[in-house]
Amino acid sequence: MNRQQGPGFPASILWVLVALTLGWGFNWPMIKLALTELPVLSFRTLCLAGGAAGLFAIAAYARLPLRVPQGQWGRLLLMALFNITLWNLCSVYGIGYMASGRAAILAFTMPLWGVLLSAWLLKERLSARRILGVVLGMAAILLLLSNELQAVQAAPKGTLLMLGAALSWAFGTVMMRRYPVDLPVASLTAWQLLVGGIPICAGALAFEMHSLRPLTLWPAVALAYNVLVAFVFCHWAWVKIATTVPVGVSTLSTLMIPVVGVFSGMLVLAERPHWQDFAALALVLMALATVMLPPGALRAPFSRRREPVAK
């Protein structure tokens, strides 16, 4: 796989990040909508099965390698456990205790854990740019949470589940960098969805088969969105980014997703905006600049020497 080691974000995959931000950001209210008529484990089983099938089909059509290389199954199982099984269980149960925007905010404390874990396990340097990005990003998260503090305190189970989801995702991202699997992105993502979804599917078959009912229009639309956009495309996009750039860059690049989640919750679920939402948006944009812009772009305005004035 092509791995970018520089401090900036490669322009060649910038479109992937933009599409991922919109796709996953808008998905938070979609999850909430789908869960009005689908049991939790059954919903995630359908998403994971549909996402895996779609990505395997794409990989097969493109004639990409599908076989997991010998000796790398352990790595794949480790990635799938943290990126898929634990993330999905924690996030989908956690969102049941709180508003979709609030759940997205807590889930995207992930960059903080990602930067710290990458410094510990991958020995990635904690540069001033990354530290600044984390500080700005976490300030945005705290701003968004400040208006929801009482609700978060009233739902400690949801808060702990969403923070668990964030930590699990961060650890899975680090594992993809530390123990890479020699497969194309589409094949690797498909295998993670399939393997990580097995425990969730087992739970759905054991506990939820009796509660399945035909879906009405909008929950069905939300389910289709999850399968096609959030799982087929966005999981591919995330693995593409996470296996291309350093963890400190990839995790910080997701900071815009909870902001989109908050504003999409307003659009879909009629959740009301506050001044903190707009202030957090400004902070997130500044945090993104620390990883998106090349190093010279931040220093240039302050390092230009004035031309001598002709006498």
N, C-alpha and C positions, 0 to 999 in steps of 0.2 A: 504493500500500500504506500501511496505517496504521503509523506509526513512532513508537514511544515514545522520547522523548529524556531523560526523567527518570532519576535515579539508581537508583530502585527497580525491582522487577519487577512488571509490571501484573498485578493479580489476575485479570483476565479470561482470561488464558491460563495461569494457574498449573496448571490440570489438564493442559494440554499438556505442561508440563515434567515433572510427576509421571509421566505415562504414558510419556514419552520415556525418563526415567531407568530405569524398570522394564523397558521394552522393549529398550533397547540394553544395559542392564546385564546382563540375563539372556541376551543374545545371544552373549556371548563364549564360554561353554561350548558353546553351540549350534554356533558356527563350528567349534570343535575337533572336535565330534562328527561334523558333516557331512564334514569333511575326512578322516575315517578311510576313506571309500569314494569320495569324489569328488576328481578332480584340481582343483588350485587355480583355474586360469583357467575351467574349465568350471563350477565351483561359482559363481564370481562372475558369469559370463555368465548363468546361470539366474536368479540373484538380481536382477541388473540388468534383464534382459528382463521378468521377472515383475513387478518393482516398477514399471517404466515402463508396462507394459500396464495394470496395476491403476489407476495414477494417471491415465493418459489416459482410461480408462473412467469413472472417477469425475468427472473434469473434463467429459467429454462429457455424462454423465448430468445433471450440474448446469448444463449449457449455459454453461460458462465459456469465455472466449476461449482458443483454442489456438495461434493464429498468432503467431510471434515478430515483434514490431514491426520495421519496416524500420530498418536501421542498428544493431540491437542483437544481431546474431548473434555478433559478436566478443566481446561481454561474456559471452554465454552459453557460448561455447567456452572462455573463460578460466576461468569458474566451474567448468564440468564437468571441465576438466583437473585442477584442484587438489582440488575437493570429491569427485570420483568416481574418475577414472582413477588418479591418483597415490595417493590415500588408500587405495583398494581394493587396488591392487597391493602397496603397502608393508605394509599391515596383514595381508593374507591370507597373504603369504609370511612375514612376521615372526612370526606366531603359530605357524608350524610349528616354530620353534626353541625355544619356551618354553611354559610353562603359560599357560592362558587368562587367569587372574587377573593374572599378571605382565604379559602383553601389554596388557591393558586399562589397567593402571597407567601404563605407558610411553606409550601412545597418549593418555592424558588429562593429559599435560604440556601439551597443547594450550592450556589457558587462559593459561599463562605467555606462550607465543608470541603468542596472540591479543591480550592486553593490550598487549604491547610493539609489535606491528605496528599496532594501532589508534592508539596514541599517535603513531607515526611517520607512517603513511600517511593516517590519518583526522583527525589532530590532536585525538583524544579526550583529555580532561584526565585525567591520572593522579591521581585523587583519593586521599585518605588511605584511604577505604573500599576502593577497588579494590586499592591496594597491600597493605592488610591482608589482603584476600581472597586475593590471590596468595600472600602469605607463608604464611598458614595452609594454603592448598591444597597448596602445594609441600612444606610440612612434612609433611602427610599422605602425599603421594606418596613422600617420602623414607623415612618410617616404614614404609610398605608394602614398599618396595624393600629396606630394611635387612635383612630376613630372607631376601631372595632375591639378595643382592649377588653371591655366588659363582656362582650360576646365570646371572646377567646377564653377568658377566665371562666365563663359559665359552661364552656364545652372543653374541659381539659382532655377528655379522651380524643376528641377530634384534633386538638392541637398537638398532642403527643404522636398521634398517627401520622399527621402531615409532616411533622419534623422527622419522624422515622423514615418516611418516604424520601424526604430530601437527603438524609444521610445515606440511605441505601443507594439512591441514584448516583450520588457523588462517589461512593466506593466502587460501584460498578463501572463508572467512567474511568476511574484510575486503573481498574483491573484491565480494561481494554487497551490501555497504553502500556501497562507493565507486562501483561501476558497476551500479546497479540495472537490472533488466529489467522492463519494464512488463507483467507477467503476473500472474494470480492464483497463489497458493502452489502449488496442485495442479498447474497447467500448467507452472509454472517447474520444479518438482521433477521432473516426468515428463520434460521435455526434458533436464534435467541427467543423469538416469539413462540415457536413451537415447543421447545424444551421448557422454557420458563412457564408456559401456560398449562403444562400437564398437572401440577398440583392444584391449580385453580379449577381446571376442568373436573378433576376428581371430586373436589368439594361441591361443585355445582351438581354433579350427578348424584352425590350422596345426600345432599340436603335441600335442593331447590326444585327438583323436577315436578313436584306436586303443585308448585306455585306459579308455573309458567302460564301466561294468558296471551291471546292475540293482542298486538300493539295497535294503538290508534295512530293517526297520521304523524304528529310531531315527535313523539318518542321514537317512531320508526325512522323518521328523517334523522334524528339525533344519533341513532344506532348506525345508520348508513354513513353518516359523517365520520363517526369514530372509526369505523372499519376502513373506509377508503382514504380519508385524509389523515386522521390522527395516527393510525397504525400502519397502513401501507406506505404512505408518503413520509409522514413526519418521523417515524422510527428510522426509516432509511436515511432521512436527512440528518438526524441526530448522530447516527453511527458514522456517517460520512464526515461530519464535522469533528466528532470526538476522536476519530482515528487519523485525522489530518493535522490538527493543530494541538499544541500543548494543553494539558488540562486547565491550567490557569487562564488560558485564553478562551477555550471552548465553554467552560462553565460561566465565566463572566459574560460571554456573548449571549447567554439566555436571559439576561436580566430584563429585557423588554417584554418577555412572555407574560409575567404576572400583570404588568400594566395593561396589556391587551386583554388579559383575562378579566380584570376589573371593569374595563370599559365595555367589553362584550357582554358581561353580566348585566350592565345597565341597559344595553340594547335588547337582549333576549329575555331577561328576567325582571326588567324594570327596577333594578337596584339603583339607588340615587347616588349621584356624584357628590364629592366634597372637595374643598380646596386642597386637601392633602393629596388627592389623586393627581391633580395637575402639578403640584410641587414635586411629587415623587416622579412623575414623568420627566421633568427637567433634570432631576438628579440621575435618573437611569440613563438619559441621553449622555450626560457627562461621564458616567461610569463606562458606557459603551465606547466613548471616544478613547479611553485609556487602552483598550485592546484593539479597536478597529483601525485607528490611525497609525501610520508608520511612525517610529520614534522621532524622526526629524520634524514631523508636522507639529508636534507639541512644543518643540524647542525653537522652531524657526522664528516665530513672531518676537521672541525675546533675545535671539542671538544675532539678529541682523545688525551689522555695523552701519552707522550713518555714513553716507558718502561725504567726503570733505567738501566744504563749500568753496567754490572758486572765488578768489579775491580779484 
